[in-house]
Amino acid sequence: MKKAIVGKKLGMTQVFTPEGLVVPVTVVEAGPCPVVQIKSDEKDGYSAVVVAFQKQKASRVNKPSAGAFKKAGVETFRMVKELRFENASEYTLGQEIKCDIFAEGDKVDVTGTTRGRGFTGVIQRWNQHRLKMTHGTGPVHREVGSMGANSTPSRVFKNKHLAGHYGVERVTIQNLEIVKVDTDRNILLVKGCIPGPKGSVVTIRESKKA
């Protein structure tokens, strides 16, 4: 990986192409992300850079993080993220990674945390069908259904799809297209939808399978 950036999902809108087609896009505030640490093959066993995102008051940052920011010569930030760059040695401490590393038409993979939906049933969580509405299956028609045989094995097998907590999962959507790059406002317009609610943090990296 040679190009990646951390951003915040702002919401969705739509833009028009020169041909007059409507394209749904997600607006992402991408960077700027200063480099606070550089990892090398010789010292750490792999090549990567650690970047910071979203400024934070110095009083809300713990001492180890404050020391890392001070060493890099940058302000204090809310979060840090490690990006596995192959060309990490080309970066310097304090250098800012901005959205201009991408261009219109680039294919990217976007990783984020999905919206939490709380405790849900099997129909919403696992896309199961409801039970019949007749022939004595009531009064509940959205329940799990059969749990398996009775005397053998006399238990419910592991990994059976049941009701439970749904959402808050790390999800990556691949091969999305960059529709527009606004370097003045650090904005990327990504075609289609990306994981997470408004205000969530996402990572945009060059596509692996483009």
Secondary structure, 3 states (H helix, E strand, C coil): CCCEEEEEEEEEEEEECCCCCEEEEEEEEECCEEEEEEECHHHHCCCEEEEEEEECCHHHCCHHHHHHHHHHCCCCEEEEEEECCCCHHHCCCCCEECHHHCCCCCEEEEEEECCCCCEECHHHHHCCCCCCCCCCCCCCCCCCCCCCCCCCCCCCCCCCCCCEECCCCEEEEEEEEEEEEECCCCEEEEECCCCCCCCCEEEEEECCCC
